Amino acid sequence: MQCASDFCDALDKVVEAKVAKATERAKSNDRKTVRAGDL
């Protein structure tokens, strides 16, 4: 499968947002470890 040149940039932004949200969820639960459930 091929993808457009802007796909990877868009994917990076989506992943960064997901990781940031998961990190905040872990912090709000007083944890320093991000778990799969935080996603």
Biopython code that builds the backbone (N, CA, C, O; Angstrom):
import numpy as np
from Bio.PDB.StructureBuilder import StructureBuilder

atoms = [
    (1, "MET", "N", (0.845, -1.166, 0.000)),
    (1, "MET", "CA", (0.000, 0.000, 0.000)),
    (1, "MET", "C", (0.893, 1.233, 0.000)),
    (1, "MET", "O", (1.939, 1.255, 0.649)),
    (2, "GLN", "N", (0.483, 2.231, -0.714)),
    (2, "GLN", "CA", (1.214, 3.488, -0.765)),
    (2, "GLN", "C", (0.437, 4.547, -0.003)),
    (2, "GLN", "O", (-0.769, 4.423, 0.212)),
    (3, "CYS", "N", (1.142, 5.576, 0.395)),
    (3, "CYS", "CA", (0.464, 6.678, 1.079)),
    (3, "CYS", "C", (1.011, 8.005, 0.566)),
    (3, "CYS", "O", (2.127, 8.078, 0.052)),
    (4, "ALA", "N", (0.220, 9.027, 0.714)),
    (4, "ALA", "CA", (0.611, 10.359, 0.275)),
    (4, "ALA", "C", (1.739, 10.882, 1.154)),
    (4, "ALA", "O", (1.934, 10.418, 2.277)),
    (5, "SER", "N", (2.464, 11.837, 0.637)),
    (5, "SER", "CA", (3.626, 12.366, 1.356)),
    (5, "SER", "C", (3.258, 13.029, 2.680)),
    (5, "SER", "O", (4.066, 13.051, 3.608)),
    (6, "ASP", "N", (2.056, 13.563, 2.770)),
    (6, "ASP", "CA", (1.652, 14.238, 4.007)),
    (6, "ASP", "C", (1.085, 13.278, 5.053)),
    (6, "ASP", "O", (0.796, 13.684, 6.179)),
    (7, "PHE", "N", (0.926, 12.012, 4.683)),
    (7, "PHE", "CA", (0.341, 11.038, 5.601)),
    (7, "PHE", "C", (1.196, 10.841, 6.847)),
    (7, "PHE", "O", (0.672, 10.838, 7.962)),
    (8, "CYS", "N", (2.493, 10.679, 6.673)),
    (8, "CYS", "CA", (3.382, 10.430, 7.819)),
    (8, "CYS", "C", (3.385, 11.602, 8.790)),
    (8, "CYS", "O", (3.401, 11.403, 10.005)),
    (9, "ASP", "N", (3.369, 12.812, 8.267)),
    (9, "ASP", "CA", (3.315, 13.985, 9.147)),
    (9, "ASP", "C", (2.015, 14.004, 9.945)),
    (9, "ASP", "O", (2.016, 14.294, 11.141)),
    (10, "ALA", "N", (0.917, 13.697, 9.280)),
    (10, "ALA", "CA", (-0.375, 13.670, 9.963)),
    (10, "ALA", "C", (-0.413, 12.555, 11.002)),
    (10, "ALA", "O", (-0.940, 12.741, 12.098)),
    (11, "LEU", "N", (0.138, 11.409, 10.661)),
    (11, "LEU", "CA", (0.181, 10.285, 11.596)),
    (11, "LEU", "C", (1.009, 10.635, 12.824)),
    (11, "LEU", "O", (0.621, 10.307, 13.945)),
    (12, "ASP", "N", (2.135, 11.291, 12.626)),
    (12, "ASP", "CA", (2.969, 11.727, 13.751)),
    (12, "ASP", "C", (2.176, 12.606, 14.709)),
    (12, "ASP", "O", (2.272, 12.443, 15.925)),
    (13, "LYS", "N", (1.399, 13.530, 14.172)),
    (13, "LYS", "CA", (0.615, 14.438, 15.011)),
    (13, "LYS", "C", (-0.452, 13.689, 15.795)),
    (13, "LYS", "O", (-0.700, 13.994, 16.962)),
    (14, "VAL", "N", (-1.082, 12.709, 15.156)),
    (14, "VAL", "CA", (-2.104, 11.910, 15.840)),
    (14, "VAL", "C", (-1.474, 11.119, 16.983)),
    (14, "VAL", "O", (-2.021, 11.075, 18.085)),
    (15, "VAL", "N", (-0.335, 10.500, 16.725)),
    (15, "VAL", "CA", (0.347, 9.700, 17.749)),
    (15, "VAL", "C", (0.815, 10.590, 18.895)),
    (15, "VAL", "O", (0.670, 10.227, 20.063)),
    (16, "GLU", "N", (1.374, 11.749, 18.569)),
    (16, "GLU", "CA", (1.817, 12.676, 19.615)),
    (16, "GLU", "C", (0.653, 13.083, 20.509)),
    (16, "GLU", "O", (0.803, 13.149, 21.729)),
    (17, "ALA", "N", (-0.498, 13.355, 19.917)),
    (17, "ALA", "CA", (-1.672, 13.748, 20.699)),
    (17, "ALA", "C", (-2.139, 12.601, 21.593)),
    (17, "ALA", "O", (-2.488, 12.821, 22.753)),
    (18, "LYS", "N", (-2.146, 11.382, 21.059)),
    (18, "LYS", "CA", (-2.559, 10.217, 21.850)),
    (18, "LYS", "C", (-1.615, 9.989, 23.028)),
    (18, "LYS", "O", (-2.063, 9.710, 24.139)),
    (19, "VAL", "N", (-0.315, 10.107, 22.788)),
    (19, "VAL", "CA", (0.672, 9.897, 23.848)),
    (19, "VAL", "C", (0.544, 10.987, 24.909)),
    (19, "VAL", "O", (0.637, 10.704, 26.103)),
    (20, "ALA", "N", (0.336, 12.215, 24.484)),
    (20, "ALA", "CA", (0.175, 13.314, 25.442)),
    (20, "ALA", "C", (-1.054, 13.088, 26.317)),
    (20, "ALA", "O", (-1.008, 13.301, 27.529)),
    (21, "LYS", "N", (-2.147, 12.658, 25.703)),
    (21, "LYS", "CA", (-3.376, 12.399, 26.462)),
    (21, "LYS", "C", (-3.176, 11.222, 27.423)),
    (21, "LYS", "O", (-3.638, 11.263, 28.564)),
    (22, "ALA", "N", (-2.495, 10.186, 26.964)),
    (22, "ALA", "CA", (-2.229, 9.026, 27.818)),
    (22, "ALA", "C", (-1.330, 9.405, 28.986)),
    (22, "ALA", "O", (-1.523, 8.926, 30.103)),
    (23, "THR", "N", (-0.355, 10.257, 28.733)),
    (23, "THR", "CA", (0.546, 10.717, 29.786)),
    (23, "THR", "C", (-0.215, 11.508, 30.838)),
    (23, "THR", "O", (0.006, 11.328, 32.035)),
    (24, "GLU", "N", (-1.097, 12.371, 30.403)),
    (24, "GLU", "CA", (-1.905, 13.142, 31.348)),
    (24, "GLU", "C", (-2.807, 12.229, 32.171)),
    (24, "GLU", "O", (-3.001, 12.457, 33.365)),
    (25, "ARG", "N", (-3.351, 11.204, 31.541)),
    (25, "ARG", "CA", (-4.213, 10.262, 32.264)),
    (25, "ARG", "C", (-3.416, 9.533, 33.343)),
    (25, "ARG", "O", (-3.890, 9.362, 34.466)),
    (26, "ALA", "N", (-2.210, 9.107, 32.996)),
    (26, "ALA", "CA", (-1.360, 8.428, 33.978)),
    (26, "ALA", "C", (-1.025, 9.367, 35.132)),
    (26, "ALA", "O", (-1.087, 8.966, 36.295)),
    (27, "LYS", "N", (-0.673, 10.606, 34.821)),
    (27, "LYS", "CA", (-0.357, 11.582, 35.867)),
    (27, "LYS", "C", (-1.557, 11.836, 36.768)),
    (27, "LYS", "O", (-1.405, 11.965, 37.983)),
    (28, "SER", "N", (-2.743, 11.908, 36.185)),
    (28, "SER", "CA", (-3.939, 12.173, 36.987)),
    (28, "SER", "C", (-4.269, 11.009, 37.912)),
    (28, "SER", "O", (-4.991, 11.171, 38.896)),
    (29, "ASN", "N", (-3.735, 9.834, 37.587)),
    (29, "ASN", "CA", (-3.912, 8.656, 38.436)),
    (29, "ASN", "C", (-2.692, 8.412, 39.324)),
    (29, "ASN", "O", (-2.503, 7.314, 39.849)),
    (30, "ASP", "N", (-1.866, 9.454, 39.485)),
    (30, "ASP", "CA", (-0.670, 9.390, 40.335)),
    (30, "ASP", "C", (0.281, 8.265, 39.946)),
    (30, "ASP", "O", (0.854, 7.594, 40.805)),
    (31, "ARG", "N", (0.441, 8.071, 38.640)),
    (31, "ARG", "CA", (1.384, 7.072, 38.146)),
    (31, "ARG", "C", (2.439, 7.755, 37.292)),
    (31, "ARG", "O", (2.181, 8.783, 36.666)),
    (32, "LYS", "N", (3.630, 7.170, 37.276)),
    (32, "LYS", "CA", (4.709, 7.661, 36.423)),
    (32, "LYS", "C", (4.887, 6.781, 35.195)),
    (32, "LYS", "O", (5.703, 7.076, 34.322)),
    (33, "THR", "N", (4.121, 5.702, 35.136)),
    (33, "THR", "CA", (4.210, 4.763, 34.025)),
    (33, "THR", "C", (2.938, 4.834, 33.195)),
    (33, "THR", "O", (1.829, 4.725, 33.720)),
    (34, "VAL", "N", (3.113, 5.017, 31.896)),
    (34, "VAL", "CA", (1.977, 5.025, 30.979)),
    (34, "VAL", "C", (1.685, 3.585, 30.591)),
    (34, "VAL", "O", (2.587, 2.839, 30.210)),
    (35, "ARG", "N", (0.426, 3.203, 30.690)),
    (35, "ARG", "CA", (0.010, 1.839, 30.370)),
    (35, "ARG", "C", (-0.857, 1.843, 29.111)),
    (35, "ARG", "O", (-1.344, 2.888, 28.678)),
    (36, "ALA", "N", (-1.035, 0.672, 28.541)),
    (36, "ALA", "CA", (-1.866, 0.543, 27.341)),
    (36, "ALA", "C", (-3.278, 1.058, 27.595)),
    (36, "ALA", "O", (-3.905, 1.639, 26.709)),
    (37, "GLY", "N", (-3.766, 0.845, 28.795)),
    (37, "GLY", "CA", (-5.110, 1.298, 29.142)),
    (37, "GLY", "C", (-5.262, 2.808, 29.129)),
    (37, "GLY", "O", (-6.382, 3.314, 29.053)),
    (38, "ASP", "N", (-4.161, 3.536, 29.202)),
    (38, "ASP", "CA", (-4.211, 4.995, 29.167)),
    (38, "ASP", "C", (-4.514, 5.519, 27.770)),
    (38, "ASP", "O", (-4.946, 6.660, 27.603)),
    (39, "LEU", "N", (-4.286, 4.681, 26.779)),
    (39, "LEU", "CA", (-4.581, 5.094, 25.412)),
    (39, "LEU", "C", (-6.072, 5.124, 25.176)),
    (39, "LEU", "O", (-6.516, 5.451, 24.076)),
]
sb = StructureBuilder()
sb.init_structure("model")
sb.init_model(0)
sb.init_chain("A")
sb.init_seg("    ")
for serial, (resi, resn, name, xyz) in enumerate(atoms, 1):
    if name == "N":
        sb.init_residue(resn, " ", resi, " ")
    sb.init_atom(name, np.array(xyz, "f"), 0.0, 1.0, " ", f" {name:<3s}", serial, name[0])
structure = sb.get_structure()
